[in-house]
Amino acid sequence: MRLAMIRLFALVMSIALIRSDAPAAPQARPTPPPTLAGDRVAGGSGGPISRYATMYGTPEFRGLDDEQSRPWPMRQAIRTIGQLELIPGRGRSGQANAAPNPGRRREWDSEFALFEICGDQFCLAIVPVQEMQDVLAGASDWVHKNIEVIGAIDKLSLPGLDPMSAPVVFQVWSVFEAPEMPGRKKGSKGSSLEPLVRYPKGVEGTVVTVTGVFRGANLFEDLPPESRRDDSDWVLQDGPFSIWVTGKAPRGKGFSLDPRSRSDCRYRLEATGKVATANGFIYLRASSLQLLGRAKEE
Protein backbone atom coordinates (compact mmCIF):
# COMPACT_ATOMS: atom_id res chain seq x y z
CA MET A 1 0.00 0.00 0.00
CA ARG A 2 2.81 2.35 0.90
CA LEU A 3 4.63 1.53 -2.34
CA ALA A 4 1.49 2.31 -4.37
CA MET A 5 1.12 5.69 -2.68
CA ILE A 6 4.75 6.55 -3.46
CA ARG A 7 4.26 5.65 -7.16
CA LEU A 8 1.06 7.75 -7.35
CA PHE A 9 2.83 10.74 -5.80
CA ALA A 10 5.70 10.42 -8.27
CA LEU A 11 3.26 10.30 -11.20
CA VAL A 12 1.44 13.45 -10.03
CA MET A 13 4.73 15.34 -9.62
CA SER A 14 5.95 14.33 -13.08
CA ILE A 15 2.73 15.61 -14.69
CA ALA A 16 3.03 18.88 -12.76
CA LEU A 17 6.62 19.34 -13.95
CA ILE A 18 5.65 18.71 -17.58
CA ARG A 19 2.87 21.32 -17.41
CA SER A 20 5.12 23.91 -15.77
CA ASP A 21 7.74 23.45 -18.50
CA ALA A 22 5.22 23.66 -21.36
CA PRO A 23 5.13 26.99 -23.19
CA ALA A 24 2.18 29.20 -22.41
CA ALA A 25 -0.52 29.38 -25.06
CA PRO A 26 -0.05 32.48 -27.21
CA GLN A 27 -2.46 35.29 -26.38
CA ALA A 28 -4.07 37.28 -29.14
CA ARG A 29 -2.84 40.86 -29.27
CA PRO A 30 -5.54 43.49 -29.15
CA THR A 31 -6.02 45.17 -32.53
CA PRO A 32 -4.86 48.79 -32.35
CA PRO A 33 -7.62 51.26 -33.19
CA PRO A 34 -7.36 53.75 -36.04
CA THR A 35 -5.50 56.86 -35.03
CA LEU A 36 -5.72 60.59 -35.64
CA ALA A 37 -2.22 61.68 -36.63
CA GLY A 38 -1.88 65.33 -37.54
CA ASP A 39 -4.20 65.95 -40.46
CA ARG A 40 -4.76 62.26 -41.25
CA VAL A 41 -7.19 59.68 -39.95
CA ALA A 42 -6.14 56.14 -40.76
CA GLY A 43 -4.97 52.85 -39.34
CA GLY A 44 -1.34 52.38 -38.44
CA SER A 45 1.07 49.93 -40.04
CA GLY A 46 -0.22 46.43 -39.45
CA GLY A 47 -3.37 47.87 -37.87
CA PRO A 48 -6.94 47.09 -38.75
CA ILE A 49 -7.02 49.38 -41.77
CA SER A 50 -4.02 47.84 -43.54
CA ARG A 51 -6.09 44.89 -44.74
CA TYR A 52 -8.10 47.16 -47.03
CA ALA A 53 -4.97 48.07 -48.96
CA THR A 54 -4.39 44.35 -49.45
CA MET A 55 -7.99 43.79 -50.52
CA TYR A 56 -8.30 46.69 -52.97
CA GLY A 57 -4.76 47.34 -54.23
CA THR A 58 -2.83 50.53 -54.96
CA PRO A 59 -5.16 53.57 -55.06
CA GLU A 60 -5.73 55.38 -58.36
CA PHE A 61 -6.64 59.06 -58.44
CA ARG A 62 -10.08 59.99 -59.82
CA GLY A 63 -11.36 63.56 -60.02
CA LEU A 64 -14.88 64.06 -58.67
CA ASP A 65 -15.88 66.21 -61.64
CA ASP A 66 -14.01 64.16 -64.26
CA GLU A 67 -16.87 62.64 -66.26
CA GLN A 68 -14.44 60.98 -68.67
CA SER A 69 -13.20 58.70 -65.89
CA ARG A 70 -16.67 57.32 -65.18
CA PRO A 71 -17.83 54.72 -64.44
CA TRP A 72 -15.42 54.27 -61.56
CA PRO A 73 -14.14 50.70 -61.16
CA MET A 74 -15.62 48.38 -58.55
CA ARG A 75 -13.42 46.89 -55.80
CA GLN A 76 -10.45 49.09 -56.75
CA ALA A 77 -8.79 51.51 -54.33
CA ILE A 78 -9.46 55.11 -55.39
CA ARG A 79 -8.12 58.44 -54.16
CA THR A 80 -10.22 61.53 -54.66
CA ILE A 81 -10.59 65.05 -53.24
CA GLY A 82 -13.64 67.12 -52.40
CA GLN A 83 -15.17 69.48 -49.87
CA LEU A 84 -16.48 67.60 -46.84
CA GLU A 85 -20.16 68.20 -46.06
CA LEU A 86 -22.68 66.69 -43.68
CA ILE A 87 -25.61 65.19 -45.56
CA PRO A 88 -28.67 67.08 -44.28
CA GLY A 89 -31.28 64.99 -42.52
CA ARG A 90 -28.91 62.22 -41.54
CA GLY A 91 -27.72 61.13 -38.13
CA ARG A 92 -29.38 62.05 -34.86
CA SER A 93 -31.95 64.44 -36.29
CA GLY A 94 -33.94 61.62 -37.86
CA GLN A 95 -35.26 63.96 -40.54
CA ALA A 96 -35.99 62.88 -44.06
CA ASN A 97 -33.02 62.57 -46.41
CA ALA A 98 -32.25 65.80 -48.20
CA ALA A 99 -31.21 66.32 -51.79
CA PRO A 100 -27.53 67.02 -52.57
CA ASN A 101 -26.23 70.54 -52.91
CA PRO A 102 -28.12 72.48 -55.61
CA GLY A 103 -26.88 71.69 -59.10
CA ARG A 104 -24.80 68.71 -57.96
CA ARG A 105 -25.43 65.01 -58.30
CA ARG A 106 -24.81 62.74 -55.31
CA GLU A 107 -23.33 59.34 -56.15
CA TRP A 108 -23.33 56.06 -54.20
CA ASP A 109 -25.78 57.37 -51.64
CA SER A 110 -27.31 55.20 -48.91
CA GLU A 111 -28.84 55.59 -45.47
CA PHE A 112 -25.46 54.67 -43.97
CA ALA A 113 -23.71 57.75 -45.41
CA LEU A 114 -23.59 60.72 -43.02
CA PHE A 115 -20.95 62.67 -44.97
CA GLU A 116 -20.32 63.52 -48.60
CA ILE A 117 -17.45 65.16 -50.42
CA CYS A 118 -18.30 67.56 -53.23
CA GLY A 119 -16.73 69.02 -56.33
CA ASP A 120 -18.33 71.63 -58.56
CA GLN A 121 -20.68 69.15 -60.27
CA PHE A 122 -20.68 65.90 -58.29
CA CYS A 123 -20.91 64.86 -54.65
CA LEU A 124 -19.77 61.46 -53.42
CA ALA A 125 -21.46 59.93 -50.38
CA ILE A 126 -18.83 58.26 -48.17
CA VAL A 127 -19.21 55.51 -45.58
CA PRO A 128 -16.32 54.76 -43.19
CA VAL A 129 -15.26 51.14 -42.84
CA GLN A 130 -16.22 49.56 -39.53
CA GLU A 131 -12.89 50.33 -37.84
CA MET A 132 -13.13 54.00 -38.82
CA GLN A 133 -16.70 54.80 -37.82
CA ASP A 134 -15.98 56.27 -34.39
CA VAL A 135 -12.85 58.05 -35.56
CA LEU A 136 -14.42 59.71 -38.58
CA ALA A 137 -17.21 61.02 -36.38
CA GLY A 138 -14.56 63.29 -34.84
CA ALA A 139 -13.70 64.74 -38.25
CA SER A 140 -16.65 67.14 -38.17
CA ASP A 141 -14.11 69.96 -37.73
CA TRP A 142 -13.26 69.38 -41.38
CA VAL A 143 -16.75 70.21 -42.65
CA HIS A 144 -16.54 72.79 -45.48
CA LYS A 145 -12.83 71.99 -45.93
CA ASN A 146 -11.14 70.06 -48.71
CA ILE A 147 -10.26 66.50 -47.80
CA GLU A 148 -8.64 63.61 -49.64
CA VAL A 149 -10.05 60.14 -49.09
CA ILE A 150 -8.95 56.65 -50.06
CA GLY A 151 -11.68 54.06 -50.46
CA ALA A 152 -13.39 51.60 -52.79
CA ILE A 153 -16.82 50.92 -54.22
CA ASP A 154 -18.14 47.65 -52.85
CA LYS A 155 -21.04 46.07 -50.98
CA LEU A 156 -21.24 47.37 -47.45
CA SER A 157 -20.14 44.82 -44.86
CA LEU A 158 -21.36 45.41 -41.31
CA PRO A 159 -22.25 43.05 -38.45
CA GLY A 160 -25.92 42.10 -38.63
CA LEU A 161 -26.33 43.42 -42.18
CA ASP A 162 -27.68 40.87 -44.66
CA PRO A 163 -25.12 40.60 -47.47
CA MET A 164 -27.91 39.94 -49.97
CA SER A 165 -29.60 43.27 -49.28
CA ALA A 166 -26.47 45.33 -48.42
CA PRO A 167 -26.13 48.52 -50.51
CA VAL A 168 -23.14 49.24 -52.72
CA VAL A 169 -21.31 52.23 -51.23
CA PHE A 170 -18.00 54.07 -51.37
CA GLN A 171 -16.25 52.85 -48.21
CA VAL A 172 -13.26 54.89 -46.99
CA TRP A 173 -10.38 53.81 -44.76
CA SER A 174 -8.09 56.85 -44.99
CA VAL A 175 -8.89 60.56 -44.71
CA PHE A 176 -6.59 63.57 -45.09
CA GLU A 177 -7.16 67.27 -44.85
CA ALA A 178 -6.07 68.66 -48.22
CA PRO A 179 -4.77 72.23 -47.95
CA GLU A 180 -6.18 74.80 -50.33
CA MET A 181 -3.93 75.35 -53.31
CA PRO A 182 -4.01 78.46 -55.51
CA GLY A 183 -5.10 78.13 -59.09
CA ARG A 184 -7.36 79.70 -61.66
CA LYS A 185 -10.98 78.70 -61.50
CA LYS A 186 -11.94 78.43 -65.15
CA GLY A 187 -10.38 77.50 -68.42
CA SER A 188 -6.74 77.41 -69.39
CA LYS A 189 -4.61 80.08 -71.02
CA GLY A 190 -1.46 78.02 -70.98
CA SER A 191 0.58 77.49 -74.14
CA SER A 192 2.04 74.24 -75.41
CA LEU A 193 5.54 73.23 -74.38
CA GLU A 194 6.99 73.52 -77.89
CA PRO A 195 7.84 77.27 -77.82
CA LEU A 196 9.35 76.93 -74.34
CA VAL A 197 11.50 73.93 -75.25
CA ARG A 198 12.64 75.37 -78.58
CA TYR A 199 13.45 78.88 -77.31
CA PRO A 200 14.03 78.64 -73.52
CA LYS A 201 16.62 81.45 -73.37
CA GLY A 202 14.02 83.99 -74.45
CA VAL A 203 11.91 83.40 -71.33
CA GLU A 204 14.52 82.27 -68.80
CA GLY A 205 13.87 83.94 -65.45
CA THR A 206 10.33 84.96 -66.40
CA VAL A 207 6.99 83.50 -65.34
CA VAL A 208 5.11 81.47 -67.96
CA THR A 209 2.00 79.28 -68.06
CA VAL A 210 2.16 76.01 -69.97
CA THR A 211 0.07 72.87 -70.34
CA GLY A 212 0.97 69.22 -70.72
CA VAL A 213 0.40 65.66 -69.57
CA PHE A 214 1.55 64.57 -66.13
CA ARG A 215 4.26 61.91 -66.46
CA GLY A 216 5.12 61.31 -62.83
CA ALA A 217 8.68 61.12 -61.54
CA ASN A 218 10.01 60.46 -65.07
CA LEU A 219 8.27 57.08 -65.01
CA PHE A 220 8.51 56.74 -68.80
CA GLU A 221 12.05 58.17 -69.11
CA ASP A 222 10.92 61.15 -71.16
CA LEU A 223 14.03 62.92 -69.86
CA PRO A 224 17.47 61.53 -68.95
CA PRO A 225 17.38 60.37 -65.31
CA GLU A 226 20.60 62.23 -64.53
CA SER A 227 18.92 65.55 -65.40
CA ARG A 228 16.63 65.27 -62.38
CA ARG A 229 17.95 67.69 -59.77
CA ASP A 230 15.65 66.95 -56.84
CA ASP A 231 13.79 63.84 -55.67
CA SER A 232 10.53 65.79 -55.76
CA ASP A 233 10.89 66.88 -59.43
CA TRP A 234 8.34 65.49 -61.89
CA VAL A 235 7.77 65.62 -65.64
CA LEU A 236 5.27 67.50 -67.80
CA GLN A 237 5.03 66.35 -71.43
CA ASP A 238 3.45 67.75 -74.56
CA GLY A 239 3.96 65.48 -77.56
CA PRO A 240 7.72 65.12 -78.11
CA PHE A 241 8.52 67.96 -75.69
CA SER A 242 9.13 67.47 -71.95
CA ILE A 243 10.25 69.64 -69.03
CA TRP A 244 10.94 69.17 -65.34
CA VAL A 245 8.52 70.75 -62.87
CA THR A 246 10.06 71.55 -59.51
CA GLY A 247 9.18 73.23 -56.24
CA LYS A 248 5.57 72.01 -55.99
CA ALA A 249 3.94 68.61 -55.59
CA PRO A 250 1.43 67.67 -58.33
CA ARG A 251 -1.67 68.57 -56.35
CA GLY A 252 -4.11 71.44 -56.18
CA LYS A 253 -7.81 72.26 -56.11
CA GLY A 254 -9.67 68.98 -56.62
CA PHE A 255 -6.71 66.77 -57.45
CA SER A 256 -3.72 65.00 -55.94
CA LEU A 257 -1.50 62.97 -58.28
CA ASP A 258 1.12 60.46 -57.22
CA PRO A 259 4.50 60.83 -58.99
CA ARG A 260 5.10 57.10 -58.41
CA SER A 261 1.86 55.95 -60.05
CA ARG A 262 1.65 55.25 -63.78
CA SER A 263 -2.13 55.11 -63.52
CA ASP A 264 -2.13 58.79 -62.51
CA CYS A 265 -0.26 59.72 -65.71
CA ARG A 266 -3.47 60.24 -67.65
CA TYR A 267 -4.24 63.81 -66.68
CA ARG A 268 -3.45 67.15 -68.29
CA LEU A 269 -2.19 69.92 -66.07
CA GLU A 270 -1.63 73.63 -66.41
CA ALA A 271 1.50 74.87 -64.64
CA THR A 272 2.53 78.45 -63.93
CA GLY A 273 6.05 79.18 -62.77
CA LYS A 274 9.47 80.68 -63.36
CA VAL A 275 11.71 79.21 -66.05
CA ALA A 276 15.29 78.11 -65.43
CA THR A 277 17.69 76.13 -67.60
CA ALA A 278 20.70 73.97 -66.80
CA ASN A 279 22.81 71.82 -69.13
CA GLY A 280 20.22 72.15 -71.86
CA PHE A 281 17.25 71.06 -69.73
CA ILE A 282 14.30 73.19 -68.66
CA TYR A 283 13.08 73.46 -65.07
CA LEU A 284 9.83 75.19 -64.26
CA ARG A 285 9.61 76.22 -60.61
CA ALA A 286 5.84 76.01 -60.28
CA SER A 287 3.83 78.52 -58.28
CA SER A 288 0.38 77.17 -59.18
CA LEU A 289 -1.15 74.10 -60.84
CA GLN A 290 -4.55 73.38 -62.32
CA LEU A 291 -6.13 70.09 -63.40
CA LEU A 292 -7.46 70.25 -66.97
CA GLY A 293 -8.97 66.76 -67.18
CA ARG A 294 -7.96 63.47 -68.71
CA ALA A 295 -5.58 63.32 -71.62
CA LYS A 296 -6.96 61.85 -74.86
CA GLU A 297 -6.13 58.21 -75.36
CA GLU A 298 -3.67 57.75 -78.21
C-alpha positions in Angstrom: 0.0 0.0 0.0 2.8 2.4 0.9 4.6 1.5 -2.3 1.5 2.3 -4.4 1.1 5.7 -2.7 4.7 6.5 -3.5 4.3 5.7 -7.2 1.1 7.8 -7.3 2.8 10.7 -5.8 5.7 10.4 -8.3 3.3 10.3 -11.2 1.4 13.4 -10.0 4.7 15.3 -9.6 6.0 14.3 -13.1 2.7 15.6 -14.7 3.0 18.9 -12.8 6.6 19.3 -14.0 5.6 18.7 -17.6 2.9 21.3 -17.4 5.1 23.9 -15.8 7.7 23.4 -18.5 5.2 23.7 -21.4 5.1 27.0 -23.2 2.2 29.2 -22.4 -0.5 29.4 -25.1 0.0 32.5 -27.2 -2.5 35.3 -26.4 -4.1 37.3 -29.1 -2.8 40.9 -29.3 -5.5 43.5 -29.1 -6.0 45.2 -32.5 -4.9 48.8 -32.3 -7.6 51.3 -33.2 -7.4 53.7 -36.0 -5.5 56.9 -35.0 -5.7 60.6 -35.6 -2.2 61.7 -36.6 -1.9 65.3 -37.5 -4.2 65.9 -40.5 -4.8 62.3 -41.3 -7.2 59.7 -40.0 -6.1 56.1 -40.8 -5.0 52.8 -39.3 -1.3 52.4 -38.4 1.1 49.9 -40.0 -0.2 46.4 -39.5 -3.4 47.9 -37.9 -6.9 47.1 -38.8 -7.0 49.4 -41.8 -4.0 47.8 -43.5 -6.1 44.9 -44.7 -8.1 47.2 -47.0 -5.0 48.1 -49.0 -4.4 44.3 -49.4 -8.0 43.8 -50.5 -8.3 46.7 -53.0 -4.8 47.3 -54.2 -2.8 50.5 -55.0 -5.2 53.6 -55.1 -5.7 55.4 -58.4 -6.6 59.1 -58.4 -10.1 60.0 -59.8 -11.4 63.6 -60.0 -14.9 64.1 -58.7 -15.9 66.2 -61.6 -14.0 64.2 -64.3 -16.9 62.6 -66.3 -14.4 61.0 -68.7 -13.2 58.7 -65.9 -16.7 57.3 -65.2 -17.8 54.7 -64.4 -15.4 54.3 -61.6 -14.1 50.7 -61.2 -15.6 48.4 -58.5 -13.4 46.9 -55.8 -10.5 49.1 -56.7 -8.8 51.5 -54.3 -9.5 55.1 -55.4 -8.1 58.4 -54.2 -10.2 61.5 -54.7 -10.6 65.0 -53.2 -13.6 67.1 -52.4 -15.2 69.5 -49.9 -16.5 67.6 -46.8 -20.2 68.2 -46.1 -22.7 66.7 -43.7 -25.6 65.2 -45.6 -28.7 67.1 -44.3 -31.3 65.0 -42.5 -28.9 62.2 -41.5 -27.7 61.1 -38.1 -29.4 62.0 -34.9 -31.9 64.4 -36.3 -33.9 61.6 -37.9 -35.3 64.0 -40.5 -36.0 62.9 -44.1 -33.0 62.6 -46.4 -32.3 65.8 -48.2 -31.2 66.3 -51.8 -27.5 67.0 -52.6 -26.2 70.5 -52.9 -28.1 72.5 -55.6 -26.9 71.7 -59.1 -24.8 68.7 -58.0 -25.4 65.0 -58.3 -24.8 62.7 -55.3 -23.3 59.3 -56.2 -23.3 56.1 -54.2 -25.8 57.4 -51.6 -27.3 55.2 -48.9 -28.8 55.6 -45.5 -25.5 54.7 -44.0 -23.7 57.7 -45.4 -23.6 60.7 -43.0 -21.0 62.7 -45.0 -20.3 63.5 -48.6 -17.5 65.2 -50.4 -18.3 67.6 -53.2 -16.7 69.0 -56.3 -18.3 71.6 -58.6 -20.7 69.2 -60.3 -20.7 65.9 -58.3 -20.9 64.9 -54.7 -19.8 61.5 -53.4 -21.5 59.9 -50.4 -18.8 58.3 -48.2 -19.2 55.5 -45.6 -16.3 54.8 -43.2 -15.3 51.1 -42.8 -16.2 49.6 -39.5 -12.9 50.3 -37.8 -13.1 54.0 -38.8 -16.7 54.8 -37.8 -16.0 56.3 -34.4 -12.8 58.0 -35.6 -14.4 59.7 -38.6 -17.2 61.0 -36.4 -14.6 63.3 -34.8 -13.7 64.7 -38.2 -16.7 67.1 -38.2 -14.1 70.0 -37.7 -13.3 69.4 -41.4 -16.8 70.2 -42.6 -16.5 72.8 -45.5 -12.8 72.0 -45.9 -11.1 70.1 -48.7 -10.3 66.5 -47.8 -8.6 63.6 -49.6 -10.1 60.1 -49.1 -9.0 56.6 -50.1 -11.7 54.1 -50.5 -13.4 51.6 -52.8 -16.8 50.9 -54.2 -18.1 47.7 -52.8 -21.0 46.1 -51.0 -21.2 47.4 -47.4 -20.1 44.8 -44.9 -21.4 45.4 -41.3 -22.2 43.0 -38.5 -25.9 42.1 -38.6 -26.3 43.4 -42.2 -27.7 40.9 -44.7 -25.1 40.6 -47.5 -27.9 39.9 -50.0 -29.6 43.3 -49.3 -26.5 45.3 -48.4 -26.1 48.5 -50.5 -23.1 49.2 -52.7 -21.3 52.2 -51.2 -18.0 54.1 -51.4 -16.2 52.9 -48.2 -13.3 54.9 -47.0 -10.4 53.8 -44.8 -8.1 56.8 -45.0 -8.9 60.6 -44.7 -6.6 63.6 -45.1 -7.2 67.3 -44.8 -6.1 68.7 -48.2 -4.8 72.2 -48.0 -6.2 74.8 -50.3 -3.9 75.4 -53.3 -4.0 78.5 -55.5 -5.1 78.1 -59.1 -7.4 79.7 -61.7 -11.0 78.7 -61.5 -11.9 78.4 -65.1 -10.4 77.5 -68.4 -6.7 77.4 -69.4 -4.6 80.1 -71.0 -1.5 78.0 -71.0 0.6 77.5 -74.1 2.0 74.2 -75.4 5.5 73.2 -74.4 7.0 73.5 -77.9 7.8 77.3 -77.8 9.4 76.9 -74.3 11.5 73.9 -75.3 12.6 75.4 -78.6 13.4 78.9 -77.3 14.0 78.6 -73.5 16.6 81.5 -73.4 14.0 84.0 -74.4 11.9 83.4 -71.3 14.5 82.3 -68.8 13.9 83.9 -65.5 10.3 85.0 -66.4 7.0 83.5 -65.3 5.1 81.5 -68.0 2.0 79.3 -68.1 2.2 76.0 -70.0 0.1 72.9 -70.3 1.0 69.2 -70.7 0.4 65.7 -69.6 1.6 64.6 -66.1 4.3 61.9 -66.5 5.1 61.3 -62.8 8.7 61.1 -61.5 10.0 60.5 -65.1 8.3 57.1 -65.0 8.5 56.7 -68.8 12.0 58.2 -69.1 10.9 61.2 -71.2 14.0 62.9 -69.9 17.5 61.5 -69.0 17.4 60.4 -65.3 20.6 62.2 -64.5 18.9 65.5 -65.4 16.6 65.3 -62.4 18.0 67.7 -59.8 15.7 66.9 -56.8 13.8 63.8 -55.7 10.5 65.8 -55.8 10.9 66.9 -59.4 8.3 65.5 -61.9 7.8 65.6 -65.6 5.3 67.5 -67.8 5.0 66.4 -71.4 3.4 67.7 -74.6 4.0 65.5 -77.6 7.7 65.1 -78.1 8.5 68.0 -75.7 9.1 67.5 -72.0 10.2 69.6 -69.0 10.9 69.2 -65.3 8.5 70.7 -62.9 10.1 71.6 -59.5 9.2 73.2 -56.2 5.6 72.0 -56.0 3.9 68.6 -55.6 1.4 67.7 -58.3 -1.7 68.6 -56.4 -4.1 71.4 -56.2 -7.8 72.3 -56.1 -9.7 69.0 -56.6 -6.7 66.8 -57.4 -3.7 65.0 -55.9 -1.5 63.0 -58.3 1.1 60.5 -57.2 4.5 60.8 -59.0 5.1 57.1 -58.4 1.9 55.9 -60.0 1.6 55.3 -63.8 -2.1 55.1 -63.5 -2.1 58.8 -62.5 -0.3 59.7 -65.7 -3.5 60.2 -67.7 -4.2 63.8 -66.7 -3.5 67.1 -68.3 -2.2 69.9 -66.1 -1.6 73.6 -66.4 1.5 74.9 -64.6 2.5 78.5 -63.9 6.0 79.2 -62.8 9.5 80.7 -63.4 11.7 79.2 -66.1 15.3 78.1 -65.4 17.7 76.1 -67.6 20.7 74.0 -66.8 22.8 71.8 -69.1 20.2 72.1 -71.9 17.3 71.1 -69.7 14.3 73.2 -68.7 13.1 73.5 -65.1 9.8 75.2 -64.3 9.6 76.2 -60.6 5.8 76.0 -60.3 3.8 78.5 -58.3 0.4 77.2 -59.2 -1.1 74.1 -60.8 -4.6 73.4 -62.3 -6.1 70.1 -63.4 -7.5 70.2 -67.0 -9.0 66.8 -67.2 -8.0 63.5 -68.7 -5.6 63.3 -71.6 -7.0 61.9 -74.9 -6.1 58.2 -75.4 -3.7 57.7 -78.2 
